[in-house]
Amino acid sequence: LIFQSISNRDLIVVRNCVMLLAAMVVIVNFVVDILYAVIDPRVKASDI
């Protein structure tokens, strides 16, 4: 979808795809940080 939008110069779709990917990266990083604190008992919640 994003490659087709770039070739068609559909900037709204490109912008929305980039924002969606960025939001997914932020959410995945947050979940990994929380899971790391749960799995490793040496990490306290205040260290996150």
mmCIF file of the N, C-alpha and C atoms, coordinates in Angstrom:
data_MODEL
# 
_entry.id   MODEL 
# 
loop_
_atom_site.group_PDB 
_atom_site.id 
_atom_site.type_symbol 
_atom_site.label_atom_id 
_atom_site.label_alt_id 
_atom_site.label_comp_id 
_atom_site.label_asym_id 
_atom_site.label_entity_id 
_atom_site.label_seq_id 
_atom_site.pdbx_PDB_ins_code 
_atom_site.Cartn_x 
_atom_site.Cartn_y 
_atom_site.Cartn_z 
_atom_site.occupancy 
_atom_site.B_iso_or_equiv 
_atom_site.pdbx_formal_charge 
_atom_site.auth_seq_id 
_atom_site.auth_comp_id 
_atom_site.auth_asym_id 
_atom_site.auth_atom_id 
_atom_site.pdbx_PDB_model_num 
ATOM 1   N N  . LEU A 1 1  ? 0.831  -1.197  0.000  1.00 0.00 ? 1  LEU A N  1 
ATOM 2   C CA . LEU A 1 1  ? 0.000  0.000   0.000  1.00 0.00 ? 1  LEU A CA 1 
ATOM 3   C C  . LEU A 1 1  ? 0.870  1.252   0.000  1.00 0.00 ? 1  LEU A C  1 
ATOM 4   N N  . ILE A 1 2  ? 1.902  1.236   0.827  1.00 0.00 ? 2  ILE A N  1 
ATOM 5   C CA . ILE A 1 2  ? 2.712  2.454   0.945  1.00 0.00 ? 2  ILE A CA 1 
ATOM 6   C C  . ILE A 1 2  ? 3.544  2.685   -0.322 1.00 0.00 ? 2  ILE A C  1 
ATOM 7   N N  . PHE A 1 3  ? 4.038  1.610   -0.938 1.00 0.00 ? 3  PHE A N  1 
ATOM 8   C CA . PHE A 1 3  ? 4.826  1.788   -2.163 1.00 0.00 ? 3  PHE A CA 1 
ATOM 9   C C  . PHE A 1 3  ? 3.950  2.276   -3.311 1.00 0.00 ? 3  PHE A C  1 
ATOM 10  N N  . GLN A 1 4  ? 2.737  1.761   -3.373 1.00 0.00 ? 4  GLN A N  1 
ATOM 11  C CA . GLN A 1 4  ? 1.805  2.212   -4.403 1.00 0.00 ? 4  GLN A CA 1 
ATOM 12  C C  . GLN A 1 4  ? 1.425  3.675   -4.175 1.00 0.00 ? 4  GLN A C  1 
ATOM 13  N N  . SER A 1 5  ? 1.256  4.053   -2.922 1.00 0.00 ? 5  SER A N  1 
ATOM 14  C CA . SER A 1 5  ? 0.902  5.438   -2.607 1.00 0.00 ? 5  SER A CA 1 
ATOM 15  C C  . SER A 1 5  ? 2.048  6.389   -2.919 1.00 0.00 ? 5  SER A C  1 
ATOM 16  N N  . ILE A 1 6  ? 3.272  5.945   -2.680 1.00 0.00 ? 6  ILE A N  1 
ATOM 17  C CA . ILE A 1 6  ? 4.430  6.787   -3.005 1.00 0.00 ? 6  ILE A CA 1 
ATOM 18  C C  . ILE A 1 6  ? 4.509  7.006   -4.511 1.00 0.00 ? 6  ILE A C  1 
ATOM 19  N N  . SER A 1 7  ? 4.308  5.939   -5.274 1.00 0.00 ? 7  SER A N  1 
ATOM 20  C CA . SER A 1 7  ? 4.399  6.091   -6.730 1.00 0.00 ? 7  SER A CA 1 
ATOM 21  C C  . SER A 1 7  ? 3.249  6.924   -7.290 1.00 0.00 ? 7  SER A C  1 
ATOM 22  N N  . ASN A 1 8  ? 2.099  6.905   -6.613 1.00 0.00 ? 8  ASN A N  1 
ATOM 23  C CA . ASN A 1 8  ? 0.959  7.720   -7.056 1.00 0.00 ? 8  ASN A CA 1 
ATOM 24  C C  . ASN A 1 8  ? 0.967  9.111   -6.434 1.00 0.00 ? 8  ASN A C  1 
ATOM 25  N N  . ARG A 1 9  ? 1.951  9.393   -5.606 1.00 0.00 ? 9  ARG A N  1 
ATOM 26  C CA . ARG A 1 9  ? 2.088  10.684  -4.909 1.00 0.00 ? 9  ARG A CA 1 
ATOM 27  C C  . ARG A 1 9  ? 0.854  11.005  -4.061 1.00 0.00 ? 9  ARG A C  1 
ATOM 28  N N  . ASP A 1 10 ? 0.330  9.966   -3.416 1.00 0.00 ? 10 ASP A N  1 
ATOM 29  C CA . ASP A 1 10 ? -0.808 10.132  -2.517 1.00 0.00 ? 10 ASP A CA 1 
ATOM 30  C C  . ASP A 1 10 ? -0.246 10.354  -1.111 1.00 0.00 ? 10 ASP A C  1 
ATOM 31  N N  . LEU A 1 11 ? 0.052  11.608  -0.812 1.00 0.00 ? 11 LEU A N  1 
ATOM 32  C CA . LEU A 1 11 ? 0.794  11.930  0.402  1.00 0.00 ? 11 LEU A CA 1 
ATOM 33  C C  . LEU A 1 11 ? -0.010 11.703  1.673  1.00 0.00 ? 11 LEU A C  1 
ATOM 34  N N  . ILE A 1 12 ? -1.321 11.794  1.604  1.00 0.00 ? 12 ILE A N  1 
ATOM 35  C CA . ILE A 1 12 ? -2.134 11.571  2.803  1.00 0.00 ? 12 ILE A CA 1 
ATOM 36  C C  . ILE A 1 12 ? -2.021 10.116  3.254  1.00 0.00 ? 12 ILE A C  1 
ATOM 37  N N  . VAL A 1 13 ? -2.089 9.188   2.313  1.00 0.00 ? 13 VAL A N  1 
ATOM 38  C CA . VAL A 1 13 ? -1.968 7.771   2.655  1.00 0.00 ? 13 VAL A CA 1 
ATOM 39  C C  . VAL A 1 13 ? -0.559 7.470   3.153  1.00 0.00 ? 13 VAL A C  1 
ATOM 40  N N  . VAL A 1 14 ? 0.445  8.047   2.530  1.00 0.00 ? 14 VAL A N  1 
ATOM 41  C CA . VAL A 1 14 ? 1.829  7.832   2.961  1.00 0.00 ? 14 VAL A CA 1 
ATOM 42  C C  . VAL A 1 14 ? 2.020  8.344   4.384  1.00 0.00 ? 14 VAL A C  1 
ATOM 43  N N  . ARG A 1 15 ? 1.515  9.541   4.659  1.00 0.00 ? 15 ARG A N  1 
ATOM 44  C CA . ARG A 1 15 ? 1.646  10.114  6.001  1.00 0.00 ? 15 ARG A CA 1 
ATOM 45  C C  . ARG A 1 15 ? 0.952  9.244   7.035  1.00 0.00 ? 15 ARG A C  1 
ATOM 46  N N  . ASN A 1 16 ? -0.250 8.776   6.715  1.00 0.00 ? 16 ASN A N  1 
ATOM 47  C CA . ASN A 1 16 ? -0.982 7.948   7.668  1.00 0.00 ? 16 ASN A CA 1 
ATOM 48  C C  . ASN A 1 16 ? -0.307 6.602   7.890  1.00 0.00 ? 16 ASN A C  1 
ATOM 49  N N  . CYS A 1 17 ? 0.269  6.027   6.861  1.00 0.00 ? 17 CYS A N  1 
ATOM 50  C CA . CYS A 1 17 ? 0.996  4.765   7.022  1.00 0.00 ? 17 CYS A CA 1 
ATOM 51  C C  . CYS A 1 17 ? 2.233  4.955   7.895  1.00 0.00 ? 17 CYS A C  1 
ATOM 52  N N  . VAL A 1 18 ? 2.944  6.043   7.694  1.00 0.00 ? 18 VAL A N  1 
ATOM 53  C CA . VAL A 1 18 ? 4.132  6.323   8.507  1.00 0.00 ? 18 VAL A CA 1 
ATOM 54  C C  . VAL A 1 18 ? 3.739  6.553   9.965  1.00 0.00 ? 18 VAL A C  1 
ATOM 55  N N  . MET A 1 19 ? 2.655  7.283   10.182 1.00 0.00 ? 19 MET A N  1 
ATOM 56  C CA . MET A 1 19 ? 2.195  7.521   11.557 1.00 0.00 ? 19 MET A CA 1 
ATOM 57  C C  . MET A 1 19 ? 1.751  6.218   12.221 1.00 0.00 ? 19 MET A C  1 
ATOM 58  N N  . LEU A 1 20 ? 1.092  5.341   11.471 1.00 0.00 ? 20 LEU A N  1 
ATOM 59  C CA . LEU A 1 20 ? 0.666  4.055   12.014 1.00 0.00 ? 20 LEU A CA 1 
ATOM 60  C C  . LEU A 1 20 ? 1.870  3.196   12.377 1.00 0.00 ? 20 LEU A C  1 
ATOM 61  N N  . LEU A 1 21 ? 2.864  3.160   11.513 1.00 0.00 ? 21 LEU A N  1 
ATOM 62  C CA . LEU A 1 21 ? 4.075  2.393   11.811 1.00 0.00 ? 21 LEU A CA 1 
ATOM 63  C C  . LEU A 1 21 ? 4.810  2.958   13.026 1.00 0.00 ? 21 LEU A C  1 
ATOM 64  N N  . ALA A 1 22 ? 4.878  4.274   13.138 1.00 0.00 ? 22 ALA A N  1 
ATOM 65  C CA . ALA A 1 22 ? 5.540  4.890   14.287 1.00 0.00 ? 22 ALA A CA 1 
ATOM 66  C C  . ALA A 1 22 ? 4.783  4.580   15.574 1.00 0.00 ? 22 ALA A C  1 
ATOM 67  N N  . ALA A 1 23 ? 3.467  4.628   15.530 1.00 0.00 ? 23 ALA A N  1 
ATOM 68  C CA . ALA A 1 23 ? 2.666  4.306   16.715 1.00 0.00 ? 23 ALA A CA 1 
ATOM 69  C C  . ALA A 1 23 ? 2.851  2.846   17.107 1.00 0.00 ? 23 ALA A C  1 
ATOM 70  N N  . MET A 1 24 ? 2.945  1.965   16.128 1.00 0.00 ? 24 MET A N  1 
ATOM 71  C CA . MET A 1 24 ? 3.157  0.552   16.429 1.00 0.00 ? 24 MET A CA 1 
ATOM 72  C C  . MET A 1 24 ? 4.517  0.329   17.082 1.00 0.00 ? 24 MET A C  1 
ATOM 73  N N  . VAL A 1 25 ? 5.533  1.038   16.626 1.00 0.00 ? 25 VAL A N  1 
ATOM 74  C CA . VAL A 1 25 ? 6.867  0.913   17.227 1.00 0.00 ? 25 VAL A CA 1 
ATOM 75  C C  . VAL A 1 25 ? 6.841  1.376   18.680 1.00 0.00 ? 25 VAL A C  1 
ATOM 76  N N  . VAL A 1 26 ? 6.175  2.489   18.948 1.00 0.00 ? 26 VAL A N  1 
ATOM 77  C CA . VAL A 1 26 ? 6.090  3.007   20.316 1.00 0.00 ? 26 VAL A CA 1 
ATOM 78  C C  . VAL A 1 26 ? 5.350  2.024   21.213 1.00 0.00 ? 26 VAL A C  1 
ATOM 79  N N  . ILE A 1 27 ? 4.245  1.473   20.732 1.00 0.00 ? 27 ILE A N  1 
ATOM 80  C CA . ILE A 1 27 ? 3.460  0.535   21.537 1.00 0.00 ? 27 ILE A CA 1 
ATOM 81  C C  . ILE A 1 27 ? 4.248  -0.742  21.806 1.00 0.00 ? 27 ILE A C  1 
ATOM 82  N N  . VAL A 1 28 ? 4.924  -1.269  20.799 1.00 0.00 ? 28 VAL A N  1 
ATOM 83  C CA . VAL A 1 28 ? 5.714  -2.490  20.989 1.00 0.00 ? 28 VAL A CA 1 
ATOM 84  C C  . VAL A 1 28 ? 6.854  -2.243  21.972 1.00 0.00 ? 28 VAL A C  1 
ATOM 85  N N  . ASN A 1 29 ? 7.524  -1.098  21.878 1.00 0.00 ? 29 ASN A N  1 
ATOM 86  C CA . ASN A 1 29 ? 8.594  -0.787  22.826 1.00 0.00 ? 29 ASN A CA 1 
ATOM 87  C C  . ASN A 1 29 ? 8.067  -0.685  24.248 1.00 0.00 ? 29 ASN A C  1 
ATOM 88  N N  . PHE A 1 30 ? 6.896  -0.089  24.422 1.00 0.00 ? 30 PHE A N  1 
ATOM 89  C CA . PHE A 1 30 ? 6.290  0.025   25.745 1.00 0.00 ? 30 PHE A CA 1 
ATOM 90  C C  . PHE A 1 30 ? 5.957  -1.357  26.309 1.00 0.00 ? 30 PHE A C  1 
ATOM 91  N N  . VAL A 1 31 ? 5.375  -2.219  25.485 1.00 0.00 ? 31 VAL A N  1 
ATOM 92  C CA . VAL A 1 31 ? 5.017  -3.566  25.937 1.00 0.00 ? 31 VAL A CA 1 
ATOM 93  C C  . VAL A 1 31 ? 6.268  -4.359  26.295 1.00 0.00 ? 31 VAL A C  1 
ATOM 94  N N  . VAL A 1 32 ? 7.313  -4.233  25.506 1.00 0.00 ? 32 VAL A N  1 
ATOM 95  C CA . VAL A 1 32 ? 8.560  -4.950  25.798 1.00 0.00 ? 32 VAL A CA 1 
ATOM 96  C C  . VAL A 1 32 ? 9.164  -4.460  27.111 1.00 0.00 ? 32 VAL A C  1 
ATOM 97  N N  . ASP A 1 33 ? 9.135  -3.161  27.367 1.00 0.00 ? 33 ASP A N  1 
ATOM 98  C CA . ASP A 1 33 ? 9.646  -2.635  28.635 1.00 0.00 ? 33 ASP A CA 1 
ATOM 99  C C  . ASP A 1 33 ? 8.866  -3.189  29.818 1.00 0.00 ? 33 ASP A C  1 
ATOM 100 N N  . ILE A 1 34 ? 7.558  -3.235  29.710 1.00 0.00 ? 34 ILE A N  1 
ATOM 101 C CA . ILE A 1 34 ? 6.734  -3.766  30.794 1.00 0.00 ? 34 ILE A CA 1 
ATOM 102 C C  . ILE A 1 34 ? 7.000  -5.254  30.992 1.00 0.00 ? 34 ILE A C  1 
ATOM 103 N N  . LEU A 1 35 ? 7.069  -6.012  29.904 1.00 0.00 ? 35 LEU A N  1 
ATOM 104 C CA . LEU A 1 35 ? 7.335  -7.446  30.025 1.00 0.00 ? 35 LEU A CA 1 
ATOM 105 C C  . LEU A 1 35 ? 8.721  -7.712  30.593 1.00 0.00 ? 35 LEU A C  1 
ATOM 106 N N  . TYR A 1 36 ? 9.681  -6.896  30.248 1.00 0.00 ? 36 TYR A N  1 
ATOM 107 C CA . TYR A 1 36 ? 11.028 -7.066  30.787 1.00 0.00 ? 36 TYR A CA 1 
ATOM 108 C C  . TYR A 1 36 ? 11.028 -6.880  32.302 1.00 0.00 ? 36 TYR A C  1 
ATOM 109 N N  . ALA A 1 37 ? 10.256 -5.914  32.774 1.00 0.00 ? 37 ALA A N  1 
ATOM 110 C CA . ALA A 1 37 ? 10.166 -5.687  34.215 1.00 0.00 ? 37 ALA A CA 1 
ATOM 111 C C  . ALA A 1 37 ? 9.449  -6.842  34.903 1.00 0.00 ? 37 ALA A C  1 
ATOM 112 N N  . VAL A 1 38 ? 8.504  -7.459  34.236 1.00 0.00 ? 38 VAL A N  1 
ATOM 113 C CA . VAL A 1 38 ? 7.783  -8.593  34.825 1.00 0.00 ? 38 VAL A CA 1 
ATOM 114 C C  . VAL A 1 38 ? 8.662  -9.836  34.840 1.00 0.00 ? 38 VAL A C  1 
ATOM 115 N N  . ILE A 1 39 ? 9.390  -10.070 33.766 1.00 0.00 ? 39 ILE A N  1 
ATOM 116 C CA . ILE A 1 39 ? 10.192 -11.286 33.646 1.00 0.00 ? 39 ILE A CA 1 
ATOM 117 C C  . ILE A 1 39 ? 11.434 -11.228 34.523 1.00 0.00 ? 39 ILE A C  1 
ATOM 118 N N  . ASP A 1 40 ? 12.113 -10.105 34.553 1.00 0.00 ? 40 ASP A N  1 
ATOM 119 C CA . ASP A 1 40 ? 13.363 -9.976  35.303 1.00 0.00 ? 40 ASP A CA 1 
ATOM 120 C C  . ASP A 1 40 ? 13.080 -9.302  36.642 1.00 0.00 ? 40 ASP A C  1 
ATOM 121 N N  . PRO A 1 41 ? 13.163 -10.033 37.734 1.00 0.00 ? 41 PRO A N  1 
ATOM 122 C CA . PRO A 1 41 ? 12.820 -9.444  39.037 1.00 0.00 ? 41 PRO A CA 1 
ATOM 123 C C  . PRO A 1 41 ? 13.828 -8.402  39.523 1.00 0.00 ? 41 PRO A C  1 
ATOM 124 N N  . ARG A 1 42 ? 15.010 -8.351  38.918 1.00 0.00 ? 42 ARG A N  1 
ATOM 125 C CA . ARG A 1 42 ? 15.994 -7.356  39.346 1.00 0.00 ? 42 ARG A CA 1 
ATOM 126 C C  . ARG A 1 42 ? 15.610 -5.950  38.922 1.00 0.00 ? 42 ARG A C  1 
ATOM 127 N N  . VAL A 1 43 ? 14.755 -5.845  37.926 1.00 0.00 ? 43 VAL A N  1 
ATOM 128 C CA . VAL A 1 43 ? 14.322 -4.542  37.435 1.00 0.00 ? 43 VAL A CA 1 
ATOM 129 C C  . VAL A 1 43 ? 13.088 -4.126  38.214 1.00 0.00 ? 43 VAL A C  1 
ATOM 130 N N  . LYS A 1 44 ? 13.181 -2.963  38.857 1.00 0.00 ? 44 LYS A N  1 
ATOM 131 C CA . LYS A 1 44 ? 12.037 -2.450  39.602 1.00 0.00 ? 44 LYS A CA 1 
ATOM 132 C C  . LYS A 1 44 ? 11.190 -1.577  38.692 1.00 0.00 ? 44 LYS A C  1 
ATOM 133 N N  . ALA A 1 45 ? 9.964  -1.331  39.094 1.00 0.00 ? 45 ALA A N  1 
ATOM 134 C CA . ALA A 1 45 ? 9.067  -0.495  38.299 1.00 0.00 ? 45 ALA A CA 1 
ATOM 135 C C  . ALA A 1 45 ? 9.590  0.934   38.211 1.00 0.00 ? 45 ALA A C  1 
ATOM 136 N N  . SER A 1 46 ? 10.348 1.365   39.210 1.00 0.00 ? 46 SER A N  1 
ATOM 137 C CA . SER A 1 46 ? 10.870 2.729   39.185 1.00 0.00 ? 46 SER A CA 1 
ATOM 138 C C  . SER A 1 46 ? 12.020 2.886   38.189 1.00 0.00 ? 46 SER A C  1 
ATOM 139 N N  . ASP A 1 47 ? 12.609 1.778   37.737 1.00 0.00 ? 47 ASP A N  1 
ATOM 140 C CA . ASP A 1 47 ? 13.704 1.838   36.772 1.00 0.00 ? 47 ASP A CA 1 
ATOM 141 C C  . ASP A 1 47 ? 13.214 2.018   35.342 1.00 0.00 ? 47 ASP A C  1 
ATOM 142 N N  . ILE A 1 48 ? 11.949 1.805   35.116 1.00 0.00 ? 48 ILE A N  1 
ATOM 143 C CA . ILE A 1 48 ? 11.420 1.852   33.748 1.00 0.00 ? 48 ILE A CA 1 
ATOM 144 C C  . ILE A 1 48 ? 11.284 3.272   33.283 1.00 0.00 ? 48 ILE A C  1 
# 
